[in-house]
Amino acid sequence: MLKTVLPRLVNTTCVCRWPCLHPVSLSSVPSGRRTSDGARTSGTRREMPDNTTDIKTPSFQYFWQPGSGYYEESLGRLSKPITDICEDFVLSHIDAVPVPSPTGVFTIGDYGTCDGSVSLQLIHKIIDHLRNKHGPDLKIQVLYEDHPSSDYNSLFKTIYGQTSYLSKFNNVFPIVCGTNFYKQCVPDNTCDVIISFIGVHFLSEESYVRCSNTIFPWRSTSEEEMRVHREAAARDWRKFLLLRAAELKQGGLLFVTQLLTELGDNTSQFRDTNSSVTNITDTLQNGKDIYRNLDLAWNDLHTNGIITTEEFQSCTTLQAYRTLQELKDPFEDATMSPVRQAGLRILKGPEDFLSPCFMKTLWREKLQTDGVDDRKMFARRLVQAYRLVLDATLRNTLEKTRSTEEQSDIMDQLYECFVERVAACNPETFQSEPYVGRLVAQKLK
């Protein structure tokens, strides 16, 4: 269904983690709260006690239980098709990695793994490929990296579950690292292969840029905000590459997929052929209608006095959607590029593709099977996924002025407003498909 034409590669001669904000103090601003019957309260909001900023409870623990597999059933459903599309891309390059000894250690790193569910099948296939080529005595180490407050309960259930590669292969050793990938996670020359799928769009805490009219930096209408944001995103991308270059062995491979701001034309290989976006000839924007409606819902809360102007303008995610050229930039100058000096070269790509939206697929299946046009189900499924992206940003925005209960109430109102807006749309023409760039780079020295 997805394979129609060849992927578009960037011309070599001409070009086109969970968010964690540093909230601004919001003392002595109007609260704009409403009582349970809808009447607006008055008065001035006090600043919450300073010690609340020292509480680092993972945001997911407010709305789902660690170990429950919530990620796999929500945001993982949107990410898994991207990994599936890239399986052949990864497997076709594995033999480029030198394996000097059939009894040595081959290390695979999965960076930004979440609960390990999205990469499980791909890692299984990589191990199977290595076993078939190098025999049963090659020791394979699988390194799972994510931020310290990730849901490692679900990760361990995935790794040691009945469908895991551990049930089939011997001499495989999973290990876990809680170091943020904007730091070095393992010693130099440790990894043979590093995979980071849909992770590097999350920026480091140092790269926060406040955007006054949108939750999402790439949608800002301010040229200055966009300039500062792009500079920060470029620094983080370069830093990520340099750290992975240090961790890779000579000859090792780095596979990256990154959410893109847009597709420039309709020549990408992988498309959801049921989607109306295949008929659009203009430039397409990644998930445009999702982010537009989240922004509109946040604005509705501000207009209705649920949140203050300062709260409205302080909510910006630590994310960056890049262009294909921005992915390629650190590799361009052979003499001046620190990434090139570190030995990292692009082996293939970057190239782009459009991945199907799983939530839209569910809506279509219910429509075709049961004859039910359940647009609210479509909208609520999107909320289930995207609150994983937004909750930390929202809580860090509101923690100076709102109690935990108030934070949860505001977020519930935001998501319900989003649901009502999206349920009024036709999912068939709703742009929710992820636009993705991919590349593979090799460490050559």
C-alpha positions as CSV (number, residue, x, y, z in Angstrom):
1,M,0.0,0.0,0.0
2,L,2.8,2.4,0.8
3,K,5.4,1.7,-1.9
4,T,4.7,3.8,-5.0
5,V,7.8,5.7,-6.2
6,L,11.4,6.1,-5.3
7,P,12.5,8.1,-2.3
8,R,13.7,11.7,-2.9
9,L,17.3,12.1,-1.9
10,V,18.8,15.5,-1.2
11,N,21.0,16.6,-4.1
12,T,24.6,16.6,-3.0
13,T,25.3,19.8,-4.9
14,C,22.3,21.9,-4.3
15,V,20.1,22.0,-1.2
16,C,17.1,22.6,0.2
17,R,13.0,14.3,25.3
18,W,10.5,14.7,26.7
19,P,10.1,18.4,26.8
20,C,11.2,20.2,30.0
21,L,10.8,23.9,30.1
22,H,12.4,26.5,32.3
23,P,9.1,28.1,33.5
24,V,8.9,31.9,34.0
25,S,7.8,33.1,37.4
26,L,4.1,34.1,37.2
27,S,3.5,35.8,40.5
28,S,0.7,38.3,40.9
29,V,-1.1,37.6,37.6
30,P,-4.9,37.1,37.2
31,S,-5.9,33.5,37.7
32,G,-8.7,33.3,35.2
33,R,-10.1,30.2,36.9
34,R,-13.7,29.1,36.8
35,T,-15.7,27.3,39.5
36,S,-17.3,23.9,38.9
37,D,-20.5,25.7,37.7
38,G,-18.6,27.7,35.1
39,A,-18.6,31.0,37.0
40,R,-15.3,32.9,36.7
41,T,-13.3,33.6,39.9
42,S,-11.6,36.9,40.5
43,G,-8.5,38.0,42.4
44,T,-4.8,37.5,42.0
45,R,-3.0,34.2,41.7
46,R,-0.3,33.6,44.3
47,E,3.0,32.0,43.2
48,M,3.3,28.4,44.2
49,P,5.9,27.5,46.9
50,D,9.5,27.5,45.5
51,N,10.0,23.9,46.6
52,T,7.5,22.7,43.9
53,T,10.2,23.2,41.3
54,D,12.4,20.6,43.0
55,I,9.8,17.9,42.5
56,K,10.7,15.9,39.4
57,T,7.8,13.5,39.2
58,P,7.7,12.1,35.6
59,S,4.7,13.7,33.9
60,F,3.3,10.4,32.7
61,Q,2.7,9.2,36.2
62,Y,-0.2,11.7,36.4
63,F,-2.3,10.0,33.8
64,W,-1.0,6.4,33.4
65,Q,0.8,3.7,35.4
66,P,4.4,2.7,34.7
67,G,4.5,-0.8,33.3
68,S,1.0,-0.5,31.8
69,G,2.3,-0.3,28.2
70,Y,0.5,3.0,27.6
71,Y,3.2,4.3,25.2
72,E,2.9,1.2,22.9
73,E,-0.9,1.6,22.7
74,S,-0.8,5.3,22.0
75,L,2.2,7.2,20.6
76,G,3.9,3.9,19.8
77,R,1.1,3.2,17.3
78,L,2.1,6.3,15.3
79,S,5.8,5.5,15.5
80,K,5.8,1.8,14.7
81,P,4.9,2.2,11.0
82,I,7.9,4.5,10.6
83,T,10.2,1.8,12.0
84,D,8.5,-0.9,9.9
85,I,9.1,1.2,6.7
86,C,12.8,1.5,7.6
87,E,13.5,-2.2,8.3
88,D,14.9,-3.0,4.8
89,F,16.8,0.3,4.8
90,V,18.6,-0.8,8.1
91,L,19.1,-4.4,7.2
92,S,20.6,-3.6,3.8
93,H,23.4,-1.7,5.5
94,I,24.3,-4.0,8.4
95,D,26.9,-5.9,6.5
96,A,28.9,-2.6,6.1
97,V,29.8,-2.9,9.8
98,P,33.1,-4.9,10.4
99,V,32.8,-7.9,12.7
100,P,36.4,-8.9,13.3
101,S,35.7,-12.0,15.4
102,P,32.8,-14.4,15.4
103,T,33.2,-14.8,19.1
104,G,33.4,-11.1,19.9
105,V,30.8,-8.6,21.1
106,F,28.5,-6.7,18.7
107,T,26.6,-3.8,20.4
108,I,23.4,-2.3,19.1
109,G,22.2,0.9,20.7
110,D,18.6,2.0,20.7
111,Y,18.5,5.7,21.6
112,G,15.2,7.2,22.8
113,T,13.8,3.7,23.2
114,C,10.7,4.6,25.3
115,D,9.3,1.2,26.2
116,G,11.2,-0.7,23.5
117,S,8.1,-1.8,21.7
118,V,8.6,0.2,18.5
119,S,12.1,-1.2,17.9
120,L,11.5,-4.8,19.1
121,Q,10.8,-6.3,15.7
122,L,13.7,-4.4,14.0
123,I,16.2,-5.5,16.6
124,H,15.0,-9.0,16.3
125,K,15.7,-8.9,12.6
126,I,19.1,-7.4,13.0
127,I,20.1,-10.2,15.5
128,D,18.7,-12.8,13.1
129,H,20.8,-11.3,10.3
130,L,23.9,-11.3,12.4
131,R,23.3,-14.9,13.5
132,N,22.8,-16.1,10.0
133,K,26.0,-14.5,8.8
134,H,28.4,-14.8,11.8
135,G,27.1,-17.8,13.7
136,P,25.8,-18.5,17.2
137,D,28.9,-17.6,19.2
138,L,28.9,-13.8,18.4
139,K,27.8,-12.1,21.6
140,I,25.2,-9.4,20.9
141,Q,24.7,-6.6,23.4
142,V,21.5,-4.4,23.1
143,L,21.8,-1.0,24.8
144,Y,18.5,0.7,25.5
145,E,18.8,4.5,26.2
146,D,16.3,7.0,27.4
147,H,15.9,9.7,30.0
148,P,16.1,8.8,33.6
149,S,12.3,9.0,34.3
150,S,11.3,6.9,31.3
151,D,8.9,3.9,31.8
152,Y,11.5,1.3,32.4
153,N,8.9,-1.1,33.9
154,S,7.3,-1.3,30.5
155,L,10.7,-1.6,28.8
156,F,11.6,-4.6,30.9
157,K,8.3,-6.3,30.2
158,T,8.9,-5.7,26.5
159,I,12.5,-7.1,26.5
160,Y,11.7,-10.1,28.6
161,G,8.2,-10.8,27.2
162,Q,7.2,-13.9,25.2
163,T,7.5,-12.2,21.9
164,S,11.0,-10.8,22.6
165,Y,14.1,-11.9,20.6
166,L,15.4,-13.2,24.0
167,S,13.0,-16.2,23.6
168,K,14.7,-17.2,20.4
169,F,18.4,-16.3,20.5
170,N,21.2,-17.1,23.0
171,N,24.2,-15.0,23.7
172,V,22.1,-11.8,23.6
173,F,22.6,-9.4,26.5
174,P,20.2,-6.4,27.0
175,I,21.4,-3.4,29.1
176,V,19.7,-0.1,30.0
177,C,21.2,3.4,30.2
178,G,19.3,6.4,31.8
179,T,21.7,9.0,30.5
180,N,20.2,11.7,28.3
181,F,21.5,11.4,24.8
182,Y,22.8,15.0,24.8
183,K,25.5,13.5,27.0
184,Q,27.8,10.7,26.2
185,C,26.0,7.5,27.2
186,V,28.7,4.8,26.8
187,P,32.6,4.9,26.5
188,D,34.3,5.7,23.3
189,N,34.3,2.9,20.6
190,T,31.5,0.9,22.3
191,C,28.7,0.6,19.7
192,D,28.7,-1.1,16.3
193,V,25.2,0.1,15.4
194,I,23.2,3.0,16.9
195,I,19.5,3.5,16.0
196,S,17.6,6.6,16.9
197,F,14.1,6.6,15.5
198,I,11.8,9.6,16.1
199,G,13.9,10.9,19.1
200,V,16.2,13.7,18.0
201,H,13.3,16.2,17.5
202,F,13.3,16.5,21.3
203,L,15.8,19.2,22.2
204,S,18.1,19.6,25.2
205,E,16.9,21.8,28.1
206,E,19.5,24.4,27.1
207,S,17.7,24.9,23.7
208,Y,14.4,26.2,25.0
209,V,13.0,29.1,23.0
210,R,9.9,30.8,24.1
211,C,7.4,31.3,21.3
212,S,4.6,33.7,22.2
213,N,1.9,32.6,19.7
214,T,2.2,28.9,19.5
215,I,3.0,25.8,21.5
216,F,5.2,24.4,18.7
217,P,8.3,26.4,17.7
218,W,8.3,25.5,14.1
219,R,4.8,27.2,13.8
220,S,6.0,30.5,15.2
221,T,5.2,33.6,13.1
222,S,8.0,35.5,14.6
223,E,11.2,35.6,12.4
224,E,13.3,36.3,15.5
225,E,11.8,33.3,17.4
226,M,12.3,31.1,14.4
227,R,15.9,32.2,13.9
228,V,16.8,31.5,17.5
229,H,15.0,28.2,17.5
230,R,16.7,27.0,14.3
231,E,20.1,27.9,15.7
232,A,19.3,25.9,18.9
233,A,18.1,23.0,16.9
234,A,21.2,23.0,14.7
235,R,23.4,23.0,17.8
236,D,21.6,20.1,19.3
237,W,21.7,18.0,16.1
238,R,25.4,18.6,15.8
239,K,26.0,17.8,19.4
240,F,24.0,14.5,19.1
241,L,26.1,13.5,16.1
242,L,29.4,14.3,17.8
243,L,28.4,12.2,20.8
244,R,27.4,9.3,18.7
245,A,30.6,9.5,16.7
246,A,32.6,9.1,19.9
247,E,30.5,6.1,20.9
248,L,30.7,4.3,17.6
249,K,33.5,1.9,16.8
250,Q,35.3,2.5,13.5
251,G,33.1,1.3,10.7
252,G,30.0,1.6,13.0
253,L,26.7,2.9,11.7
254,L,24.2,5.5,12.9
255,F,20.6,5.2,11.7
256,V,18.4,8.2,12.4
257,T,14.8,9.1,11.5
258,Q,13.6,12.6,12.2
259,L,10.2,14.3,11.9
260,L,10.4,16.9,9.1
261,T,8.6,20.2,8.9
262,E,7.3,19.5,5.4
263,L,7.6,17.5,2.2
264,G,8.6,19.6,-0.7
265,D,6.9,17.5,-3.4
266,N,5.0,14.3,-4.0
267,T,7.9,12.0,-5.0
268,S,8.5,10.2,-1.7
269,Q,8.4,6.4,-1.8
270,F,6.1,5.6,1.1
271,R,2.6,7.1,1.2
272,D,-0.7,6.3,2.6
273,T,-2.5,5.8,-0.7
274,N,-5.9,6.0,1.0
275,S,-5.2,9.5,2.2
276,S,-6.4,12.6,0.4
277,V,-3.0,14.2,1.0
278,T,-1.7,12.2,-2.0
279,N,-3.8,14.6,-4.2
280,I,-2.2,17.7,-2.7
281,T,0.4,19.3,-5.0
282,D,1.3,22.2,-2.6
283,T,4.0,21.8,0.1
284,L,2.7,19.5,2.8
285,Q,3.3,20.2,6.5
286,N,3.9,17.5,9.1
287,G,0.8,16.8,11.0
288,K,-0.4,20.3,10.3
289,D,-4.0,19.9,11.5
290,I,-3.0,18.3,14.8
291,Y,-0.7,21.1,15.8
292,R,-3.1,23.8,14.4
293,N,-6.0,22.5,16.5
294,L,-3.9,22.1,19.6
295,D,-2.8,25.7,19.2
296,L,-6.4,26.7,18.7
297,A,-7.6,24.8,21.8
298,W,-4.9,26.4,23.9
299,N,-6.0,29.8,22.6
300,D,-9.6,29.0,23.4
301,L,-8.5,28.4,27.1
302,H,-6.9,31.8,27.0
303,T,-9.8,33.6,25.4
304,N,-12.2,32.0,27.9
305,G,-10.1,33.1,30.9
306,I,-9.1,29.6,31.9
307,I,-5.4,30.4,31.6
308,T,-3.6,33.8,31.9
309,T,-1.8,35.6,29.1
310,E,1.5,34.8,30.7
311,E,0.6,31.1,30.9
312,F,-0.6,31.1,27.3
313,Q,2.7,32.7,26.0
314,S,4.9,30.5,28.2
315,C,3.9,27.1,26.8
316,T,6.4,26.1,24.1
317,T,7.6,22.5,23.6
318,L,11.3,21.6,23.4
319,Q,11.0,20.1,20.0
320,A,12.4,20.8,16.5
321,Y,11.1,19.5,13.2
322,R,13.9,20.0,10.7
323,T,14.2,20.0,6.9
324,L,16.2,17.5,4.9
325,Q,18.9,20.1,4.3
326,E,19.1,20.8,8.1
327,L,19.7,17.1,8.6
328,K,22.5,17.2,6.1
329,D,24.2,20.5,7.1
330,P,26.6,19.1,9.8
331,F,28.1,16.7,7.2
332,E,28.6,19.3,4.4
333,D,32.0,20.9,4.8
334,A,34.7,18.2,4.8
335,T,37.4,20.6,6.1
336,M,35.5,22.6,8.7
337,S,32.7,20.3,9.9
338,P,33.4,18.9,13.4
339,V,31.1,16.0,12.6
340,R,33.2,15.1,9.5
341,Q,36.4,15.6,11.6
342,A,35.0,13.1,14.1
343,G,34.9,10.6,11.3
344,L,31.1,10.5,10.6
345,R,30.0,10.5,6.9
346,I,26.6,10.0,5.4
347,L,26.4,6.6,3.8
348,K,22.9,7.1,2.3
349,G,20.3,9.9,2.5
350,P,18.8,12.0,3.8
351,E,15.6,11.0,2.1
352,D,12.0,11.6,3.0
353,F,8.8,9.7,3.2
354,L,5.2,10.0,4.5
355,S,4.1,7.5,7.0
356,P,0.5,6.5,7.5
357,C,-1.4,7.8,10.5
358,F,-2.5,4.8,12.6
359,M,-5.4,6.6,14.2
360,K,-6.8,7.4,10.7
361,T,-6.4,3.8,9.8
362,L,-8.5,2.8,12.8
363,W,-11.2,5.3,11.9
364,R,-11.3,4.0,8.3
365,E,-11.6,0.4,9.5
366,K,-14.5,1.2,11.8
367,L,-16.2,3.1,9.0
368,Q,-15.8,0.3,6.5
369,T,-16.5,-2.6,8.9
370,D,-19.3,-1.2,11.1
371,G,-20.5,1.7,9.0
372,V,-19.7,4.0,12.0
373,D,-18.1,7.4,11.3
374,D,-16.6,7.7,14.7
375,R,-14.8,11.0,14.5
376,K,-14.6,11.4,18.3
377,M,-12.8,8.1,18.5
378,F,-10.3,9.4,16.0
379,A,-9.8,12.7,18.0
380,R,-9.5,10.9,21.3
381,R,-6.9,8.5,19.9
382,L,-4.9,11.5,18.8
383,V,-5.2,12.9,22.4
384,Q,-4.1,9.6,23.9
385,A,-0.9,9.8,21.8
386,Y,-0.1,13.5,21.9
387,R,-0.6,14.1,25.6
388,L,2.6,12.1,25.9
389,V,4.3,14.9,24.0
390,L,2.6,17.8,25.7
391,D,2.0,16.9,29.4
392,A,5.5,17.7,30.6
393,T,5.5,21.0,28.8
394,L,2.1,22.0,30.1
395,R,3.0,21.0,33.7
396,N,6.3,22.8,33.6
397,T,4.5,25.9,32.3
398,L,1.8,25.8,35.0
399,E,3.8,24.5,38.0
400,K,4.7,28.0,39.3
401,T,1.1,29.2,39.5
402,R,-1.1,26.1,39.7
403,S,-1.5,23.2,42.0
404,T,-1.2,19.7,40.6
405,E,-5.0,19.4,40.6
406,E,-5.4,22.7,38.8
407,Q,-2.8,21.6,36.2
408,S,-4.7,18.4,35.5
409,D,-8.0,20.3,35.2
410,I,-6.5,22.7,32.7
411,M,-5.0,20.0,30.6
412,D,-8.3,18.0,30.6
413,Q,-10.0,21.1,29.3
414,L,-7.4,21.6,26.6
415,Y,-7.7,18.0,25.4
416,E,-11.5,18.1,25.4
417,C,-11.5,21.3,23.4
418,F,-9.1,19.6,20.9
419,V,-11.4,16.6,20.7
420,E,-14.4,18.8,20.0
421,R,-12.6,20.7,17.3
422,V,-11.1,17.6,15.6
423,A,-14.4,15.7,15.8
424,A,-16.0,18.5,13.7
425,C,-13.4,17.7,10.9
426,N,-13.4,15.0,8.2
427,P,-10.6,12.6,9.1
428,E,-10.1,11.8,5.4
429,T,-8.9,15.3,4.7
430,F,-7.3,15.9,8.1
431,Q,-3.5,16.2,7.9
432,S,-2.2,13.9,10.6
433,E,0.4,11.9,8.7
434,P,4.0,12.0,10.0
435,Y,6.6,13.3,7.5
436,V,9.9,11.7,8.1
437,G,13.5,12.0,7.0
438,R,16.0,9.2,7.3
439,L,19.7,8.7,6.9
440,V,22.5,6.3,7.7
441,A,26.0,7.6,8.6
442,Q,29.2,5.6,9.1
443,K,32.2,6.3,11.3
444,L,35.2,5.9,9.0
445,K,38.0,6.8,11.4
